Amino acid sequence: MNKMKNFHQDKAKDILYISDLDGTLLQPNGTFSKDSKQRLNHLIDEGMKFTIATARNYDSAHPILKGLDLKLPVVLFNGVYLADFNNGKILEHTRFIDKEVVDSMLAFAQAQSIEPFIYTFGEGHQVYYRNVTNSGSIAYLASLEKDGRVKQTPEFIFQEDENVSGFLLIGTMENLEPIYHSLKEKHFDHLNLYFAEDVSMKGYYWLQAFHQQANKGNMVEKLVDRLNFSLNKTMVFGDYLNDLDMFRVAGYSVAMENALPEVKKVADQIIGPNSQGAVLDFLESIWMNA
């Protein structure tokens, strides 16, 4: 693919812009101010083709961005779903994780005294957990305090029509690394794994898993195809490992100053940190100069 290495601002109005949320478009505390929404809405009203690709589910992303006039479908849960932002209707989804793989993960996790969070989709989205056993998982659970999807359960027993869309394990490097290697070795042909330090709590790590076909890059390709657009005319913004797949397929990739080194290394451009609203400033700058 021909990358737009030298992005020309006069072509800015012909580009599809796709931004990650946490660590990228949102502030470090996970908010997006009313003023920021108004500024971005102004760009959209002027014709900017803008949407998001996030690790968040609809129930988590929509309350934060409520009032933002997103006209294009949004990529959710690391590319598991493509949805209508206005009503949450799922337009496309990838494959789910086999129950046998979940059982295998639970055995590996038990050996390391790690309690997972498991995400499912049936009649609606749910997040199940049994216990929280370390500061990292306690903090994550606290961040879901107002999320109605969260359910504590004595055991992970799922309904027949309930599909596992992903799971998350939080712990130290020492606890999680054996699980990561075991899952990678045993289920390399089934799982898409992300293993990195928690950006908000140093010393703790996240091990996230989705079906191998579920990633932001694959769903961005589906989005572009649905819009009858060109991948070569897409610009993506991100900061984390799960953004690398869309960096690979997009015409131009932009990393945040606060991004992981692996992300900045492959980006076509690096802008300021999310704490300073760098994505919105960048979008306004290129749009006004187009």
N, C-alpha and C positions, 0 to 999 in steps of 0.2 A: 504493500500500500504506500502511496505517496503521501508522506506527512507534510503538513503545512508548516514546515520548519520556520519559514519567514512569514509569519502571519501579517497579512495586509489589512490595515484598519478600514480601507475603503470597501472591503468585502464583509465587514462586520454584520451587515443587515441580511446577509445570505446564509448565516451560520445558525445551527441548532446548538443551544447552550444547555449543558446538563451538569448540575452541581450535586455533589454529596452534601449531606446536612451536617452531622456532628463533626466538629473539627474543621469544617470548611465554611459553609454558609452561615451556620448558627454561631452564636457567641459561646464561649467556653462553658457557660452555665446552661446551655441547651435552649436558649431563647432566641427569638427573632422579633425585634421591636416593631411597634406599630409604624414608626417612621420608616424603618427599613422596608416594611411591606408596601407602604405608599410609594417609596422610591422605585422598588422593583415593579410594582403595578404600573407605574408611569412608563417604564421601558416596555412592558408587555403591551400596554395600550398603544404604544407607538409602533408595534409590530415585531418586537423581539420574540423569537421562538425559544422559550425557556421552560425547562422542567427539572425534576430532581431524580436522583438515583441514591437511595438510602438503605442502610441496614435496618431502619425502623419499619415497623408494620404500619398499616393505615391508622389504626387506633392510637398509635403513638405519634405519628407525623402530623396528622390532620389538625389536632388541637393546637399544636405549635404554630402551624402555618395558616390557620383559619383567618380568612380575610385576604389571602393572597390569591389573585385571580389566575390560577394555573389552568390554561385551556388544553394543554397537551397531557396525555397519559403519563403517569409517574411510575418509576421503577422502585419497587419496595422489597424489603427483607433480603437485601443483597442479591436481587435478581430472581427471587422465587416467584414474584408476582409482577404483572403490569396491570395497573388499575386506573380507573377514572378518579381523579382527585376530589371531584365534587360529591360523589356518592359512595365511593369505596368499592364500586363494582369491579370485580376482577375480570380483566379482558383476556389475559393469558397467564398461564402458570407453567412452571417446569415440573419435573418429576419430584416425587417425595422420597424420603429415606425409608428403606425397608425396615420393618419391625425387627428382623433378625439382627440387623446392624445396630439398632438401638440397644438390644439385649447385650450384644457384644461390648458396646461402649459402657453400659452399666456395670458389667463385670470388671472391666479395666479400671473404671472410676472407683468402684468399691475397694479394690486392692490398694488404692492410693488415698482412701478416705476423702474422696471428693464427691460432693453432692451437685448434680447437674440441674440446669434449667432446660426444659424440653418444650419446644414450640410446636403446636399442632394447628391443623385447619380441618374443621368439619362443617358444622352449621355456622361456625364463626371461628375466630382466632382465640387460642388459649395459650397461656404460659404456665406450665406445671413445675412445681418444685416440692421436695420433701422436707428438707431442712437447709439452713444456711450455717456453714461451719467455720467460716473465716471472714476476716474484715473486708476482703474484696467482694465476696458474694453478699455480705450484709449491705454494703454500700450500693451494689447493683439492685438489690431488692428494694432498698429505700428509694432509688430513682424511679421505681415502678409503682410508687405508693398510690398514685391516682389512676393507675392503669387497671381498668375493670377486667382485663383478660387474665390477670394473675390468680392462680388457684394453688393453695397448698394441698397436697394429697399424701396419704400414708404410703401409697404405692403407685407406681406408674402403670395404670391400667387404662387403656384407650378404647373408645367405642369403635365399632366396626367401620363406621364411615369417617373416622377421625385419622387424618394423615399427619405424619411427623414431617414438618417442614424444616426443622433445624434443631440443634441443641448447643448449649453453651456450658463450658466448665471454667470455673475461676479458681485459681490457686497460685502457689509459688512455682517457679521454674522447676524446682526439684520434684514437686508433686505431678506437674502436668507433662513434663517432657517424656516420661515413660509411656503415658497414655497417648500422646501425640504420635510417637514412633510406632506403637502397637497398632493404632488405628490406620496409620499411613501404610504400614506393612500389610495388614490383613484386609483392608478395604480400599486400597489405592484406586481401584476401578469403580468405586461407588461414591466416595465422599470428596467433597471440596473443603479442605481444611485451612483455617487461618489461625496462626499461633503467634502472638506478640504480646508485649508488655501492655498492661492497662494504661491508657493515656492519662487517666485521671487519678490513678493510685499506684504510684511507683512501688515496685517490689512484688506486685501481683500481676499475673498473666491471664490472658483470655485464650481459650481454645474453642473456636467456633467451628461448626460443621454443617454443611448443607449437601444436597445431592450434587454430584459432580457436574451436572449440567446447569446447576443454579449458580450463576454469578452475574455481576453487573454487566460484564462485557456481552454475554450471550443475550441478555434481555435488552440491552441497548441496540443490538443488532435487530432484534424483533421489533423494537419501537421504530427504528429508522425505516425498516421494511414496511411497517404498518402506515407510516406517514409518506411512503414513497419518496424518501429523502436519500441523500448520499452520506455514507459514513465519513467520506473524505471532507465533508462540510460540517462535522460535529466538533465542538470544543467541550472538553470535560474538565471538571475541577474536583480535586480530592486530596486526601491526606494520609490514607491508611492502606493496609495491605489489600483490603477488599476493593479498592479503587483501581488496582493495577490491571485487572482484566479489561476495564473500560478504557484505561490509558492505552492498552495495546490495540484496541480496535478503532479508536477515535482518530479523527484527522489531526487534532491538536490537543495536547494535555497540559494542564496547569496545576502545579502543586502549591500548597500553602507553605509559608515559611516554617510553620509548626508541624509540617508533615514528617513522617518517618523517613530516615535517610534512604531506604530502599525506594520510596516513592519519589523523592526529589531527584534521585539519580537518573530515573528514566523519563522525567517530565520534560516537555519542550520548553517550559517556562516556569519560574518560581516567582510568586507574588508575596505580599505581606501576610501576616498571621490572621487567623479568623477573629481574634480578639479585637482587631482594628477594622473589621468589616471589609477585608481586602477584596473579596469576590465582588461585592456590590460596587465598590469604588472602581474596580477594574472594568466591570460591565458598563458602568456609566461613562467611563473615560473613552473606551473604544467606540461606544455607540454615538457619543456626542461628536467624535472626530471622524466618523464614517462619512 
